[in-house]
Amino acid sequence: MICACMVKLKAKMRILFTLFFFFSIHLKAQKQIAITVDDLPFVQELSLKHAQESTAKLLSKMKQENLETVGFVNEGFVYKFGEIDARIALLDAWLANGQELGNHTFSHQSFSKLSLEDFKIETLKGEVITQKLKQKYGQKESYFRFPFLHTGSDSLKKYGFEAFLKEKSYNNAPVTIDADDWLFNKVYMDAMKSNNTTLMKSVAEKYLKHTESYFDYYEQLTQEVAGRPIKHIFLCHANALNTDYFNELIAIMKRRGYEFIPLKVALQDEIYTRTERVITTNGFSWLHRWRMTDKKKTTLKDPQIPSDIQALYEGK
């Protein structure tokens, strides 16, 4: 009798363990994120050599982490006297290292400040070099990202450009989580130029802490908007700060249980088929766009930039 009870108990425990195991795997799989990098070839570099060394360093770290990312290119940044071939080589390096390239327009101008036709021209000019490189490596996906996440300041521009993207077979690349790294990087670069390594380290530590706060914020906002975990799309920039602290940035996501996926896989989430009808001169996460389209309010507060970093950014 005792033996029979023990057998039943063990059987139940095996079932419970199996259910717990698969439930844990399911929860882990739900936390997924695609990494995207804007403003290629590189921004705010000290020199071409700095851009070359930083690009090699960043791509090496991506390889170590086994990441498949998309780098969004501003081809206007390539055209620097005497450096054009070298800067095209920086873009080639992304593809040679197994990453993808997307269109971020030619000169990174705000759609809010351009006409629809001028913005179309900016987009067409922004794909000349990139398309040739993609053909070289057999890359077929075409991704577009709006500079400053400005998607159109009136209905004619917004919906007119959406039709243009569809006509050109571009996949729009939304953003659900970003990091304010462009602001921190400006302060970081100022410290680098003055060889203030103490300030550089302080800026980096505050950047990473701020990014972690953003993950807390956006994960809560996701629950309010979608009611479930989604496949997130993370935005950062090709700059010195992210290059030097890329492993630490990725470690934040790993600690939070994220699995890294390609942008193509992230876009398969149903959330990205949702309509967003927000017309504004501003740019922000698609989580807010969906929230505003659904006329939902939130009491969540955006993480604030540390006051000392903000003051240094403003030159005070």
N, C-alpha and C positions, 0 to 999 in steps of 0.2 A: 504493500500500500504506500509506504514511504517512498519507495523507489519510483512508483508510478507518478506520484506527486512531483518528485524531483525532475522526472523526465518532462512532465508538462510545464513545470516552472522554467526549465532550461529552454524549452521550445518557445515559450512566450518571450523570454529574455532575448532569444535570437531574433524573433520577429521585431521586438521593440528596437533592438540595436540596428537591425537592417533599415527600419523606418527612419530612425534617427540619422543614420548614415546618409540615406538618400535625401532626407530633408535638409541636412547640412550642405550637401553638394548642391542642391537646388538653390538654397539661399546664396551660396557663394557664387554660383553662376549668374544670379540675378544682378550682381554688382559688376557691371562691365563698363569699360570706358575706352574711347578712341582718342588718341593723341594727335592733335593737329598743330602745325607751327606756321605762323604768319610772317610776312615781310622778308622772304628770301630775295637775294642771296644772304644778306646779313644787314643788320641795322646798327648804327652808332658805333661802328668799329673804329679803332684807332688808326688803322691802315689796312691796305690790302693783305699784308702779311698776317695781321691780327685776324682778319676775316677768314683767311685760309686755315690758320692754325685752329681757330675756334670751330670752324665747320668740321674739320677732321676730328676734333675732340668730341663734338656733339654727336656726330655720326657713329663714332666708336662706342660711345656710351649707349646709343640706341641699339647697336648690335649686341652689346653686352646684355641688355635687357630684353633682347629678342622682340623688339617692337617693329610694327609696321605702321608708319605714320604717313601723313600727307603734308608736304610743305607748300604753302601758297606763295606764289612768286609775284613780285612787282618788277617787271622787266625793265622799267625805267632805271632801276638801281644798277643795272648791268652796264649802262652806257656812261662809263667814266673814262676820260681820255687816257689812252695807253694801257687800259686794264680790261678792255672788253672781253678778250679771249680768256683771260684768267678768271673773270667773274662768271662767264658761261661755264667754265670748268667747275666752278663751285656748284652750280645747278646739276651738272653732269654727275658730280660726286654723289649727290642724293640718290639719283637713280641707280648708279653703279653699286650703291650700298643697299639696294633693295627697298628704298623708300619711293613714294609717289610724289608727283608734283601737280599743283592745281593753279588756277588763275585767280590772282588777287588784284587785277587790273594793272595797267601800265605804270601809273604814277601815284597810286594810293590816294586819289582825291575822293572827297565825300560826295556821294550821290545826292545828298541834300543841297549841294552847291552847284551841281551840274544839271543841264537839261537831259532829257531821256536820250536824245540822239548823241550828245557828247559823251554820255556814259557808255553807250553802246560802242562808240569808237575807242574809248579807254579800254574796254573789255577786249575788243578785237586786236588792238595793238599789244595787249598784254599776253597774247597767246602765240606770238610768232616764233620766238626762240623755244619756248616750252614745248610746243607741239612737235617741233622737229626732234627735240631730245627724247620726247616720249615715244615717238615712232622708232627711234634708234633702239630703244629698250623694249619695244612691244607693249607699252602701257596703253590700255584702251579707255580706261575710265576718265571722264572729264568732270572735274570739280571746280566750282566757282565759290568764292567767298567775298562778301561785301566789305570794302574798307570801312573801318569803324563800326561795322555791323549796321550801317545806314542803308535801309532797304527801300527808301523812296519817301519823299516828303509830301507827295500828293498821290491821289489814286491813279492818275494817268501814268505817272512815272512808275509807281509800284507794280501795277498790273501789266503795264506795257513791257517792263523789263522782265517780268516773270514769263511772258509770252516769248520774248527774245531768247531767254535761257532755254526754254523748251525747244524752240526752233533750232538752236545751236547744239542741242543734246547735252547741255550742261546739267549736272546735279548740283543744286544749291547745297552748301555745307553749313548748316546751322551751328550754333554754339549753345551749349547748356551750362557749361562751367568755364569761367575764365579766372584770371589771377592778378590783374593790375600790374603785371610784371613790367610793362612799358614805363610806368612811373618809377618803380623801384630801380629799374635799370638805368634811368637817367642819373639818379643820385649815385648809383654804383659806379657808373662811368666817370662821373666827376671826381669821385674818390680815387678811382684808378689813375686818372690823369695827374692827380696831385700825389700819387704814391702813398695814399693813406690807407694802408692795409687794415688797420683797426676799424675804420669806418666801413670799409668794404665788407668785412666780416659781420659787422653789426647790421648793415643793410640786408645782407643775405639772410641772416637769422630772422629778422623781422618780416622779410618777404615770405619765407617758408611758413612762419607762424600765421601770417595773414592769409596765405593760401589755404592752410588747414581750416581756418575760420570760414573761408568761402565754401569749402566742402560741407561743413556743418550747415551753413546757411542754405546752400542749393539742394542738399539732400532733404532738408525739411520742406523747402519750397516744392520739390518734386512730389513729395507726398501730398501736399495740398493741391497741386495741379493735376497730377496723374493718378494719385491714389495707389501707386505701386512704384517699385524701382524701375528705372528705364536704362537703356543703353546710352550713357552720357557721351557727349563730344566736348573735349577739353581744348581750350585755346591758350597757347602761349606763343612767344615770339622768338625768332632767331636772333638772339642777343647774347652778350657776354655773361650776364647774370644767370640765364638759364643754362648756358654752356657749362659754366663753372659749378653749378649746383643741380645739374640735371638728375643725377642719381638720388640726391636727397629729395627732389621733387617727386620722383617716381616712388621713392620709399614711403612718402605720405600716403599715396594711393594704395600701395601694397598693404600698409598697416590697416587701412580701412576696408580691406578685403576685395579690392578691385582686380578683375581679370582684364588684361589688355587685348583689345580687338581692333581689327582694321576699320577704317571709316565706312567702308562698304557694308560691313556687317552691322555696324551701329545703325546705319540708315534703314536697315530692315525692320527696326522697331516700329510698331504701329504709330507711335507718338509723332513720328516725322511725316505722317500722312495728314496730320491735323491741319486744318486751315488756320492761318493767322491773318487778321485783318487790321493790324495796327499800322496806322499811318502817322509818322512822326519824323522830326529831324534828328532825333536821338537814336542811339544804338545800344542794345542790351540783349541779355540772354533770351532765347526762345521760350524759356519757361515763363518769363514775364509776358511775352507776346501771346502765348496760349492762355495765360491767366487773364490778361486784359481782354482778349477776344471773347472769352467765356464770362466776362464781367465779374470776375472773382476778385475780392480784395484780400490783402494779407496784412498781418500785424508784424511780420518778420522784418527785421532791420538789417540792411546791408552792413557787413563789417567795415569799419572805418579805417582809413589809412592812418598809421601812427602820426601824431602831430609833428614830431621832429622830422620825419621823412617828408611829410607834406611841405613843411617849411623849407627844407633843403631843396626840394623839387622846384619850389617857387622862387628860390634864390634869396630867401629871407635870412 
